[in-house]
Amino acid sequence: MPENTPRPPEWEERPDGSRVRVVNGIRIVDRSDRTSTPPGPIEHLVARPEEGGRVVILGLDAECRAVYTTTLHRSLRASD
């Protein structure tokens, strides 16, 4: 791997047992139980709308364990 290739930021461990990191302005929270078998690749995406125009995206593995989660925020644009 070339020396100038950026590495993803390290995970920050949190008191509740989860870990978090920010990649390209997106906060990624991992709440998986790392003592069990590691989750597989993302098999399913689930989108859940929330108040204020936000949408929560969950990536699930084949056993429906959460592998990835993020929240998308509605952009505010001026109307004509």
Buried (B, 14 or more C-beta within 10 A) or exposed (E): EEEEEEEEEEEEEEEEEBBBBEEEEEEBBBEBEEEEEEBEEBBEEEEEEEEEEEEEEBBBBEEEBBBBBBEBEEEEEEEE
